[in-house]
Amino acid sequence: GIRTAVAAGIKLVQLRAPNMYDPKYRDVAVDAVGLCAGKAQLMLKGPLEWLGDFPAAGWHLTSEQLRKYASKGRPFPEDRWLAASCH
């Protein structure tokens, strides 16, 4: 899991759980923040309303979020990691 990856020196962790219901994912994300703090950059997925609750995390946009913000520009400050998969 995340603890093992970070202990092994992994520096970038993306918490992917496509089948996890949002509140449960959020709970796991809170734990992941603690495990990665000061050791690895954490990338999360979820509603952009959560951004303020996870200030240390980068964000991996869903295809829907990417379409929504493509013409509006970056949805949060440039000092935070932002990713999206295009496939």
Long-range contacts (C-beta under 8 A, 24 or more apart in sequence): 2-32, 2-35, 2-36, 3-35, 5-40, 6-35, 6-36, 6-39, 6-40, 10-40, 11-39, 11-40, 11-41, 12-40, 12-41, 12-43, 13-40, 13-41, 13-42, 13-43, 14-42, 14-43, 14-44, 14-45, 14-60, 14-83, 15-42, 15-43, 15-44, 15-45, 16-45, 22-46, 22-47, 26-50, 29-54, 29-57, 33-57, 41-81, 43-81, 43-83, 48-75, 48-76, 51-75, 51-76, 58-82, 58-83, 59-83, 60-84, 60-85
